[in-house]
Amino acid sequence: FWQSWPQLLGRPGVENPHYNDGSLDTFWERVEAVFTLIYAVEMAVKIFVLGWRKYSRDLRSAFDGIITLLSVFATAYVYYPNDFSDSRLIRFIVMARVLRLARLLVAWKPFRVIASVFVDILPAAWRVIILLFCIMYIFAAAGMQLFGGMISRDPANPYSYLVLNTAFSDSEYWANNFNDMLSGMNVLFNLLVINNWTECVAGIEAVTQSLYSRFFFFLFHIVGVITVNNLVVAFIINSFMTQWEGYYEDEKHGAEDTGDALVSGKTATFEATKITGTRTSMTGGYVARLRKGTGTGGGASKDVLKRLFTHKPSHSSGLSDTSSRGSETAKMSNQTSNRRGQIMN
């Protein structure tokens, strides 16, 4: 950070020539080497205490180990006598350790809940995102047919002179064109987030020499931005708020006993001998989990499991009469079958 401070302030930085001489002769190079040694010792101690299997299975420890090994190898490669002596390689690798701050986000419960909610709503949100992608694909294909090959800096292209001295060329937006599918999707993404889309329109107007080209962008703004994109945003926000409330509702009430299972979050623990009032041939305890991709999470998952593992006996007289009639019918059918068996004998 201190080495990059002049660049962050917008001042022209003067690089110390000793940084690239392949020797530890500057203060910051020595600091980098000392921290690399400290991280290497830390890694060795962790492996010794936890064991290699437990250390490697922990994702955060594995990330630290990879960065530490890369730092050690980069330090050895830079300061070992060879043609490469740029110590900035070590600096770039060590900078990746800043990502360790993500641990604070994982440890902080609100951020952990936000991440869980986003993972839960992705399966349901995927459908509307696919719809938006299809709309963009159709408009990109249409744009290739209408404006393909017109935006160019090639002097041999007659359209290249028409776009000069416009807001499009002054903004250096040459990559925003419909010459291929990827470039067309890039233009539509700029229109989707309403990022200087008037400059893109100015370039197309210049090469087509017609104001009718605006209708293409107006149509995409109505269909893609106002309708489909707002639908996607509204769906994601609504799903997020629903799941968010469900998670905190689940945390507030904790595990609930339905009489047939102990439901907590996305899991239900139950005794397999009797499930929702029905005796089975299985024995022992089981754990039921909702399949991934159901689009439910938190309280919503808990409600689904509670409905599955809740035995609802008949309370009304009509239902009790129906069940009694059903049992009487079953008895009569059994008696009839027995009589038929006696006659056959």
N, C-alpha and C positions, 0 to 999 in steps of 0.2 A: 504493500500500500504506500509506504513512504517513498519507494523508488518511483512509483507511478504518479505521485502527487503533482508534479509539475504538469504532466499531460492532462490530469483531471481538471486542473485550473485553466487549461487552454494555453499554457506557456510552452514555448519550444524547449524540449528537454535536451540536455547535453549528456550524451552517453559517455561514461567513463571508459577510456580506451583499455584500461586494465581488466575490464570485464571479459574480454575475449582473448586473453593471452594464455589461457589454460593453466593458470596457477592461482592459489589462494592468497592473493596479495591485496584484497580490498576487504573492508569491514563487512559489507553485506554478503560477500561470498563466504566469509567465515561463519556468519550467522546462519546462512542456509545450510552449510555443512554440519554445524552443531545441531540444528534442529533435525536434520536427516538422521544423524546418529542417535538422537533422543528417540525419534520415532522407531528406529530399528530396534533399540533396546526395549522399548515398550512392546513392540510386536513379539520379540523373543520371550519376554516375561509372560505375556498373555498366553502364548502357546504352551509354555512350561506349566503354568497354573491350570489352565482350562483343558489342555490336551488339544491335539490337532483336529480331531473329529468335531468337538464342540466349537472350537474356534472357527473352523471353516464353514460350519453350518449357520453361524450367525452372520447375517447379511452385512451388518454394520462393521463387524470385525473383519469380514472378508474384504469390504471396500477399503478399509484402512490398510489392510495388509497389501492389497494391490498397489495402492498409492505409495506405500513405504518401499516396496520392492522396486517400483519404477524409479523412485527418487534415488535409491542406492545405486541402481544400474546407471542412471543418468549421471550421477556424481562421478562414478568410476570412469564412465566413458568420456566425460568432459575433461577431467583432470589427469587422466592417463595420457602419456605422450602420444598424440596422433594428430591428424590433420584437422580434426574437429575440436574446437575449444570455446564454443559459444555457451557461456553459463546461463543464458536465458532459457535454455532447455530445462534446466533444473527448476528455475523460477516458475515456468509454466506448469510443470508437474506438481510442484508444491502448492500452487494456487488452487489446484483441485481439492485440496483439503478443506477449503472454505465450505465445500458441500457438506462437511460434517455438521454444520449448523442446522442442517435439515433434521438432525436428531431432536432439536428443541421443538420443532413442529410436530414430530411424532410423539414426543413426551407430553406435549400440551394437549389436553383432552379435546377442547373445541376443534382444533385443527384435525385431530384424528377422526372425530365424528364427521367433519366436512368431507374428508377423503373417503370415508366409508359410504357416506350418502351418495357421492358422485359415482362410486363404483356400482352402487345398487341401481341407480337410475339409468346407467349407460345402456343396458339391454333394451329398455323401453324407448329411450331417446334415439337409439340407433335407427329406428324405422323412419322417424321424421327427418333425421339427418340424411338418410338415403334419398328421401323425397327431394330435399334441397339439392343434393348432388345431381340427381337426374334432371332437375330444372336447369341447373348450371350447365350440364353436359349438352342439353338440347340447344340452349342459347349459344354455347361456344361453337357447336357444329354449324348453327345458322350464321354466326358471325364469320366463320371461316369461308362460307360460301359467298357472303356479301362483301366482306372487307379483306379477305385473305390476300396477302402479297402487296397491299397498298402502302403500308407503313414500312419504309425501308430507308437506309442511309446509302444505298448503292447508287452512285451517280448514273449508272445505266438504267435505273428504274425511273420512268417519267414522273412517277408520283412523288419521288424523293424531294423535288424542289417545291412542291405545293405545301408541304408541311413545315418548311423553314419559316422562321420568324413568327411562330405561333406560340401560344401558351404551352402547347404540347412539346415543342422542340426546346423552348426556353427552360422547361422543367426537366429536360433530359429523360423523358418518359418513353424512350425508343423501345424498351422491352415490353411495353403495354400495347400489344397488337393482336391481331387474329390470324397471324401467319401460320400458326400451328395450334394444336389442341391445348397444350400446356400454357402457351402464351394467352390463349383465349380465356382459359380458366383463371389465369392471373388477373386479367382485366375485369372479369366478372366478380372475382373476390374483392377487388378494389371498389367496385360498384356496390357490392354487398355490405361492406363496412362504411360506405359513403366516404371514401378517402380520395379527395381531389378528383372526383369523377368528371368534373366539368373540363379538366385538361384533356382527359381521354376523349371526350366528345369533341373537343376543339380539333384534335388531330384527325379524327375520322371525318369531320365536316370539311376540313381542308382538302383531304385527298379525294373525297367524293364530290366536292363542289355542289353539295346539296344539303338543305336543311332537313330533308326527309329522313336522313340517317338518325336524327334525334329520336324518331319514333321507336327505333330498336332499343335504345337505352331507356326511354320512358316505359316501354312495355316490360322490360326486365325489372325496372324499379317497382312497378305495380305488382307483377307476379312474384318476382324473386325476393324483393326487399320488404315491401309493405305486407304481402300476404304470407308467403312461405317462411321467410326468415323470422318474422314476428311470431308465427305459429311455433317455430322451433324454440325460440327464446321463451315464449310463454309456457310451452310444455315443460321445458327444463326447469324453469323457475317454480312452476306449480308442483312438479314432481319432487323437486328439492325440498320445498317447504313441507310437503306432506311427509316425506321420509324424515326430515329433521324433527318434526313434531313427534313422529313415531319413536325415534330413538330416545328422546328425552322422556316420553311417556313410559317407554319400557324401563328406562333407568329409574324413574320415579317409583314405579310399582314393583320392580324386580321380578323374580321368578313367581309364577302362578301355578297353583295346583288345580287342575281341572277334574280331579278325581280319578282320571285314567292316565295322566302324564303330568310331569313337571315341565312347564313351558317357560323358556327364558330366551328372549331374542329370536335367533333363527334355529334353535334346537329344541327338541322335546325328548325328555328322558322318560321311558315307560317300561312297565313290566309286561313281557310278551304273553304271559299266561292268560290274561284277560284284557282285551282291547275294546274300548267303547261298549262294554257290556257283553261282548262275544268271547267265549272261551276258545282258545286256540291250542294247537298241539305243541307250540313252542314254549320254551322256558328261559328265564334269565332276563337281565336288563338290556335294553337297546336304546340307541340314540338316533332320532330321526332328524334329518336336515333337509331344508328345501333345496331343490336342485338349482344350481347356478343358472342365471339367465331368466329367472321368473319375474324379475323387475320389482321384487318386493324387498323391503329391508326394515330393520328396526321394529316399530310397532306393527307395521303391516304384516310382516312375517309372523309376528307373534299372534296376531288375530287369525291368520290362516291356520296355524298349528293348533290354536285353541278350538277352532271349529272342527278340525279333523279329529282331535282327541277329546271331544266332549260328548258323553252319552246323554241323549235327550229322551227320557222316558215319556210316555204318553200321559198327559195331564187331563185332557178333556174326556168327557164321558163318551163322546162319539168315537174317539180313537180307542178307548178301552173296550167299547162294544165291538168295534171292528176287530180288535185283536182277539177278543173272546170268541167272536163268531168264526174267526179264522182257525182258532184252536179246535172249536167244535167241528168245523168242516174237516180238519185234519183227522180228528178222532173217527168221524163217520167214514172217511175214505179208508182208514186203517181197518175198521170193522168190516167194511165191504170187501176189502182185499182178502181178509182172513176167511170170510165166509166163502169167497170164490175159491180159495185154496182148499177148504174143506170139501166143497162140491167136486172139485177136480180130483181130489184123492178118493 
